[in-house]
Amino acid sequence: MTMYPIKKPEITTDGRTVWVNAPICIGRFGPVGGEVMDYLPGIGYDGCECVQPNWAVWCKRMHEVHEIVIPEDMRPTWVPNPDG
């Protein structure tokens, strides 16, 4: 469950890396791995979980920690498409 309400996160990509901002960076995924950050307003970062460069695992953790669903069209170009 999310630690604070996220009304509308900004999810951006340059084709290689994905960033999730709400309004500060709470998630990032790229070729060397991903991070899911815990952030508490007024306190700051309260931890960071690093994951291997596995798109499915990172998306799952973003949903578990922040209740954010990462759209499939944000998948980096270097991540194989599971549907072929």
C-alpha positions in Angstrom: 0.0 0.0 0.0 1.2 3.5 -0.8 2.8 5.5 2.0 1.2 8.7 0.8 -1.5 9.6 -1.7 -0.3 10.0 -5.3 -2.9 11.8 -7.3 -1.4 11.9 -10.7 2.2 10.7 -11.2 4.2 11.8 -14.2 5.6 8.8 -16.1 8.2 9.7 -18.8 10.7 7.8 -20.9 13.4 8.5 -23.5 13.1 5.0 -24.9 15.9 3.6 -22.6 15.0 4.8 -19.1 11.6 5.3 -17.4 11.1 7.9 -14.6 8.1 8.2 -12.3 7.7 11.5 -10.6 5.1 12.5 -8.1 6.4 15.3 -8.0 9.9 14.1 -7.1 11.4 10.9 -8.5 9.9 7.9 -6.8 10.9 5.4 -9.4 13.4 4.9 -12.2 14.1 1.9 -14.5 17.0 1.5 -17.0 19.5 -0.9 -18.5 21.4 -1.3 -15.2 18.4 -1.9 -13.0 15.6 -0.1 -11.3 14.8 1.8 -8.1 11.6 2.2 -6.2 11.9 5.0 -3.7 9.9 5.6 -0.6 9.3 9.3 0.0 7.4 11.0 2.8 6.4 14.6 2.2 8.1 16.9 4.7 10.6 14.2 5.7 12.3 13.2 2.4 13.4 9.9 1.2 12.7 7.0 3.5 14.5 4.3 1.6 15.2 2.9 -1.8 14.7 -0.6 -3.1 16.9 -1.6 -6.0 15.9 -4.3 -8.5 17.6 -6.1 -11.3 16.9 -4.8 -14.9 13.6 -6.9 -15.0 10.7 -4.8 -16.3 8.0 -7.1 -14.9 9.5 -7.1 -11.4 10.0 -3.3 -11.4 6.4 -2.6 -12.6 5.1 -5.0 -9.9 7.0 -3.3 -7.2 5.9 0.2 -8.3 2.3 -1.1 -8.0 2.9 -2.7 -4.6 4.7 0.3 -3.1 2.9 3.2 -4.8 -0.2 1.7 -6.3 1.0 3.0 -9.7 0.4 1.0 -12.9 3.1 1.6 -15.4 1.6 1.6 -19.0 3.0 -1.0 -21.3 3.8 1.6 -23.9 6.5 3.0 -21.5 8.5 -0.3 -21.8 12.0 0.6 -22.9 13.0 -0.4 -26.4 15.8 -2.7 -25.1 13.3 -4.8 -23.0 12.0 -7.8 -25.0 8.3 -7.8 -25.7 6.8 -10.9 -23.9 4.2 -11.2 -26.6 6.8 -11.5 -29.3 
